[in-house]
Amino acid sequence: MNILVTGGAGYVGSVLLPELVNDGHSVKCLDRFFFGKEFLSQKKFEGKIELVKDDIRWFDQNILKNVDIVLDLAALSNDPVGALEPEKTYQINHLGRARVAKLCKEMGVQRYILASSASVYGQQNDTVDEDSKVNPITDYSKANRKAEEDVLKLNDKEFPVTVLRFSSVYGSSPRMRFDISVNSMVLELFKSQKIVVRGKSNSRPFIHIKDAVTAYQKIIGSPQQDIAGQIFNVGSDEQNYKMGDIAENIIQSTGKKCELELGDTNDHRSYVTSFKKIRNTIEFVPKYTIKEGASEIYTDLENKMIEDTKKTITLDWYKHIQTDPVLFKELQINNQIL
């Protein structure tokens, strides 16, 4: 298959693309490469991954010629960034991805798969599944939901559309993120032997990055009739956790002494999610646990396989900063630049 991945140089994409290559696919990565492209530019990927520096809001649709499947991962990546300038968030996370899907249909792409988020459930008292009423609270989750609605309208027999609502992802990546729950807690433990949790009783589902990649592989290999026009929660019932319990699992997994401070928060996003549909439909069952993921991250930090490093601003980045301050702020929030 010829597969194009938008946002393919990001946290999940950097783990996903090599696996797609290993599966024998021809891979194209469309990304703005704000975080660099060194990993994907390695000699071992020459002739296997085509790198296209562009933006989902204005790329030339001819990039989609001869593409069979599009995995649409490109987006502003979290709630704090999404709240900085809501209009920009909707332009990218909603309208940009709706544009990608529309162009895919026009250009004869065989399948379109949207990376959404379980955050669209917002705050719920009962366990939610794909048929539950969503309750997006933040600009980030609202934009995700609008993207879901627009791309699903395009689904038909010739152009199957699938939406994947991912749990909160954790685990090591060549383009590491330390702004997400599990990863940030492990980094706190590594740097200060202390973890501070706000919203200790809030519940969220979690998934290891390797299992997230497996979900994409399973969807790619699934019959069209099983996935067309469908939304799937991606994760496992066993990994619905309260935030305080996440911290305790991380401490246990590393065996390190750690001070744990548990508190409350004004962040009311809390939901328990069912993953029965994806398990029964495509037999997707995650393999990795929070403890395994946390241990992996801690070991990689110790061995300097991943680092909490910051980059100085290059001239090219400065040009982007002048025109796109929200994306610059994302770099700061993701702890990537000074």
C-alpha positions as CSV (number, residue, x, y, z in Angstrom):
1,M,0.0,0.0,0.0
2,N,1.0,3.6,-0.6
3,I,0.3,5.4,2.7
4,L,0.5,9.1,3.5
5,V,0.8,10.1,7.2
6,T,0.1,13.7,8.1
7,G,1.9,14.8,11.2
8,G,4.2,11.8,10.7
9,A,7.2,13.3,12.4
10,G,5.4,13.8,15.7
11,Y,5.3,11.7,18.9
12,V,3.2,8.8,17.6
13,G,4.2,9.2,13.9
14,S,7.9,8.7,14.7
15,V,7.1,5.3,16.1
16,L,4.4,4.5,13.5
17,L,6.3,5.2,10.2
18,P,9.1,2.7,10.7
19,E,6.6,0.0,11.5
20,L,4.7,0.8,8.3
21,V,7.9,0.5,6.4
22,N,8.6,-2.9,8.1
23,D,5.1,-4.0,7.0
24,G,6.2,-3.4,3.4
25,H,4.2,-0.2,2.7
26,S,5.5,2.8,0.7
27,V,5.3,5.7,3.1
28,K,5.0,9.4,2.7
29,C,5.2,11.8,5.6
30,L,3.6,15.3,5.4
31,D,4.7,17.4,8.3
32,R,5.9,21.0,9.0
33,F,8.9,19.4,10.9
34,F,8.9,22.0,13.7
35,F,10.5,19.4,15.9
36,G,13.1,18.4,13.3
37,K,13.3,15.4,10.9
38,E,16.6,13.9,11.9
39,F,15.2,10.6,13.0
40,L,13.2,10.0,9.7
41,S,16.1,11.3,7.6
42,Q,18.4,8.4,8.7
43,K,20.1,6.4,5.9
44,K,18.1,3.3,6.8
45,F,14.9,5.1,5.7
46,E,16.3,6.4,2.4
47,G,14.0,5.4,-0.5
48,K,11.4,4.1,2.1
49,I,10.0,7.2,3.6
50,E,9.3,10.3,1.5
51,L,9.4,13.5,3.6
52,V,7.1,16.4,2.4
53,K,7.4,19.7,4.3
54,D,4.0,21.2,4.1
55,D,0.9,22.1,6.1
56,I,-2.5,20.4,6.0
57,R,-4.2,23.8,5.6
58,W,-2.7,24.5,2.2
59,F,-0.7,21.6,0.7
60,D,-1.1,20.9,-3.0
61,Q,-3.7,18.1,-3.5
62,N,-1.4,16.5,-6.1
63,I,0.6,15.1,-3.1
64,L,-2.3,12.7,-2.8
65,K,-1.8,11.2,-6.3
66,N,-1.4,7.4,-6.1
67,V,-2.0,7.3,-2.4
68,D,-4.1,4.4,-1.1
69,I,-4.5,5.3,2.5
70,V,-4.2,8.5,4.5
71,L,-3.6,8.4,8.3
72,D,-4.4,12.0,9.4
73,L,-2.4,12.6,12.6
74,A,-1.5,16.3,12.1
75,A,-2.9,18.6,14.8
76,L,-2.1,21.0,17.6
77,S,-1.4,18.4,20.2
78,N,-3.0,19.3,23.6
79,D,-5.4,21.3,25.6
80,P,-3.1,24.1,26.8
81,V,-2.0,24.8,23.2
82,G,-5.6,24.6,22.0
83,A,-6.6,27.3,24.5
84,L,-4.0,29.8,23.5
85,E,-5.8,30.9,20.3
86,P,-9.0,28.9,19.8
87,E,-9.4,30.1,16.2
88,K,-6.0,28.7,15.2
89,T,-7.0,25.4,16.9
90,Y,-10.2,25.2,14.8
91,Q,-8.3,26.1,11.6
92,I,-5.8,23.2,12.1
93,N,-7.5,20.5,14.1
94,H,-11.0,20.9,12.6
95,L,-10.9,22.6,9.2
96,G,-7.4,21.4,8.2
97,R,-8.2,17.8,8.8
98,A,-11.7,18.2,7.1
99,R,-9.8,19.6,4.2
100,V,-7.5,16.6,4.1
101,A,-10.4,14.2,4.0
102,K,-12.2,16.2,1.3
103,L,-9.1,16.2,-0.9
104,C,-8.6,12.5,-0.3
105,K,-12.0,11.8,-1.6
106,E,-11.5,14.0,-4.7
107,M,-8.2,12.4,-5.4
108,G,-9.4,8.8,-5.2
109,V,-7.7,7.8,-2.0
110,Q,-9.1,4.4,-0.9
111,R,-9.3,5.0,2.8
112,Y,-9.1,7.9,5.3
113,I,-8.4,7.3,9.0
114,L,-8.6,10.2,11.5
115,A,-6.7,10.3,14.7
116,S,-9.1,11.8,17.3
117,S,-9.2,11.6,21.0
118,A,-11.2,10.1,23.8
119,S,-11.1,13.6,25.3
120,V,-14.3,14.3,23.3
121,Y,-16.2,12.6,26.2
122,G,-15.1,15.4,28.5
123,Q,-16.9,14.7,31.8
124,Q,-19.1,11.7,32.2
125,N,-20.7,9.9,35.2
126,D,-21.2,6.5,33.4
127,T,-18.9,4.4,31.3
128,V,-19.0,5.7,27.8
129,D,-18.8,3.9,24.4
130,E,-18.9,5.0,20.8
131,D,-22.7,5.5,21.0
132,S,-22.6,7.7,24.1
133,K,-23.3,11.4,23.9
134,V,-20.0,13.3,23.8
135,N,-19.2,16.3,26.0
136,P,-16.1,18.1,24.7
137,I,-15.0,20.7,27.2
138,T,-11.9,22.3,25.8
139,D,-11.2,23.9,22.4
140,Y,-8.9,21.0,21.6
141,S,-11.6,18.4,22.2
142,K,-14.3,20.5,20.5
143,A,-12.2,20.8,17.4
144,N,-11.6,17.1,17.4
145,R,-15.3,16.5,17.5
146,K,-16.1,18.9,14.7
147,A,-13.4,17.1,12.6
148,E,-15.0,13.8,13.4
149,E,-18.4,15.1,12.2
150,D,-17.1,16.5,9.0
151,V,-15.0,13.6,7.9
152,L,-17.7,11.0,8.7
153,K,-20.1,12.9,6.3
154,L,-17.8,11.9,3.5
155,N,-17.9,8.2,4.1
156,D,-19.4,6.0,1.3
157,K,-18.7,2.7,-0.5
158,E,-15.9,4.3,-2.6
159,F,-14.4,6.3,0.3
160,P,-14.5,4.6,3.7
161,V,-13.7,6.8,6.6
162,T,-12.7,5.6,10.1
163,V,-12.3,7.7,13.3
164,L,-10.0,6.5,16.1
165,R,-10.6,8.0,19.5
166,F,-7.3,7.3,21.2
167,S,-6.8,7.0,24.9
168,S,-4.0,9.2,26.5
169,V,-0.8,7.8,24.9
170,Y,2.4,7.1,26.9
171,G,5.8,5.5,26.2
172,S,9.1,6.4,24.6
173,S,9.4,7.9,21.1
174,P,12.2,9.4,19.0
175,R,10.1,12.6,19.1
176,M,9.5,12.4,22.9
177,R,6.7,14.4,24.6
178,F,6.8,15.2,28.3
179,D,3.6,17.3,28.4
180,I,1.3,14.2,28.7
181,S,0.3,12.5,31.9
182,V,2.4,9.3,32.3
183,N,5.5,10.7,30.5
184,S,5.5,13.9,32.6
185,M,5.1,12.0,35.9
186,V,8.0,9.7,35.0
187,L,10.1,12.7,34.2
188,E,9.2,14.4,37.5
189,L,10.3,11.2,39.3
190,F,13.5,11.0,37.4
191,K,14.5,14.6,37.9
192,S,13.2,15.3,41.5
193,Q,12.1,12.1,43.1
194,K,8.7,13.7,43.5
195,I,5.4,13.5,41.6
196,V,2.7,16.1,42.0
197,V,-0.8,15.1,40.8
198,R,-3.6,17.5,40.4
199,G,-7.1,16.0,39.9
200,K,-6.2,12.8,41.8
201,S,-9.7,11.3,41.4
202,N,-10.2,12.2,37.7
203,S,-10.4,9.1,35.5
204,R,-8.9,8.7,32.0
205,P,-8.1,5.8,29.7
206,F,-4.4,5.2,28.7
207,I,-2.6,3.3,25.9
208,H,1.1,2.5,25.2
209,I,2.4,4.1,22.1
210,K,3.3,0.7,20.6
211,D,-0.3,-0.4,21.1
212,A,-1.5,2.8,19.4
213,V,0.7,1.8,16.4
214,T,-0.7,-1.7,16.4
215,A,-4.2,-0.3,16.3
216,Y,-3.3,1.5,13.1
217,Q,-1.9,-1.7,11.6
218,K,-5.0,-3.6,12.5
219,I,-7.3,-1.0,11.0
220,I,-5.2,-0.9,7.8
221,G,-5.5,-4.7,7.5
222,S,-9.2,-4.8,8.3
223,P,-12.0,-5.4,5.7
224,Q,-13.6,-2.3,4.5
225,Q,-17.1,-3.4,5.7
226,D,-15.9,-3.7,9.3
227,I,-14.5,-0.2,9.6
228,A,-16.2,2.1,7.1
229,G,-18.1,5.0,8.7
230,Q,-17.1,3.7,12.2
231,I,-15.8,5.3,15.3
232,F,-13.5,3.2,17.6
233,N,-12.3,3.9,21.1
234,V,-8.7,2.8,21.1
235,G,-7.4,1.4,24.4
236,S,-8.4,-1.3,26.9
237,D,-10.9,-1.5,29.8
238,E,-8.1,-2.5,32.1
239,Q,-6.3,0.8,31.6
240,N,-9.0,3.2,32.8
241,Y,-7.2,4.8,35.7
242,K,-7.6,7.5,38.2
243,M,-4.7,10.0,38.0
244,G,-3.6,9.3,41.5
245,D,-3.4,5.5,40.8
246,I,-1.3,6.3,37.7
247,A,1.3,7.9,39.8
248,E,1.4,5.0,42.3
249,N,1.8,2.5,39.4
250,I,4.8,4.6,38.0
251,I,6.5,4.6,41.4
252,Q,6.0,0.8,41.8
253,S,7.3,0.1,38.3
254,T,10.6,1.9,38.9
255,G,11.2,0.9,42.4
256,K,12.5,4.3,43.2
257,K,11.9,6.4,46.3
258,C,9.4,9.1,45.5
259,E,7.4,11.7,47.3
260,L,3.8,11.7,46.1
261,E,1.6,14.8,46.4
262,L,-2.0,14.3,45.5
263,G,-4.4,17.2,45.1
264,D,-7.5,18.4,43.4
265,T,-7.9,20.6,40.3
266,N,-10.4,22.7,38.4
267,D,-9.9,20.4,35.4
268,H,-13.1,18.3,35.4
269,R,-12.3,16.1,32.5
270,S,-13.1,12.6,33.8
271,Y,-14.5,9.6,32.0
272,V,-14.3,5.8,32.0
273,T,-14.3,4.3,28.5
274,S,-15.4,1.0,27.0
275,F,-13.3,-0.6,24.4
276,K,-15.6,-3.6,23.6
277,K,-16.3,-2.4,20.0
278,I,-12.7,-2.4,18.8
279,R,-11.9,-5.7,20.6
280,N,-14.9,-7.5,19.1
281,T,-14.7,-5.9,15.6
282,I,-11.0,-6.1,14.8
283,E,-9.7,-8.2,17.7
284,F,-7.5,-5.4,19.0
285,V,-6.2,-6.0,22.5
286,P,-3.3,-3.9,23.9
287,K,-0.2,-5.7,25.1
288,Y,1.6,-3.2,27.2
289,T,0.8,-1.8,30.7
290,I,1.4,1.5,32.5
291,K,4.1,-0.2,34.6
292,E,5.9,-1.4,31.5
293,G,5.7,1.9,29.8
294,A,6.9,3.9,32.9
295,S,9.8,1.5,33.4
296,E,10.7,1.9,29.8
297,I,10.7,5.7,29.9
298,Y,12.7,5.8,33.2
299,T,15.3,3.4,31.8
300,D,15.6,5.4,28.5
301,L,16.1,8.5,30.6
302,E,18.8,6.9,32.6
303,N,20.6,5.6,29.4
304,K,20.1,9.0,27.7
305,M,18.1,7.3,24.9
306,I,15.6,10.1,25.4
307,E,16.2,13.4,27.0
308,D,14.4,16.4,28.4
309,T,16.4,18.7,26.2
310,K,15.6,22.2,24.9
311,K,16.7,23.5,21.5
312,T,17.8,27.1,20.8
313,I,15.8,28.9,18.1
314,T,17.1,28.6,14.6
315,L,16.6,31.3,11.9
316,D,14.0,29.1,10.2
317,W,12.1,28.7,13.5
318,Y,12.2,32.4,14.1
319,K,10.5,33.0,10.8
320,H,7.8,30.7,11.8
321,I,7.5,32.3,15.2
322,Q,6.8,35.7,13.6
323,T,3.8,34.3,11.6
324,D,2.6,31.5,13.9
325,P,3.0,32.3,17.6
326,V,0.6,29.6,18.7
327,L,2.8,26.9,17.2
328,F,5.8,28.5,18.8
329,K,4.0,28.3,22.1
330,E,3.4,24.6,21.5
331,L,7.1,24.1,21.3
332,Q,7.5,25.8,24.6
333,I,4.8,23.8,26.3
334,N,6.2,20.6,24.9
335,N,9.5,21.8,26.5
336,Q,11.4,21.7,23.2
337,I,12.9,25.2,23.1
338,L,14.3,27.9,25.3
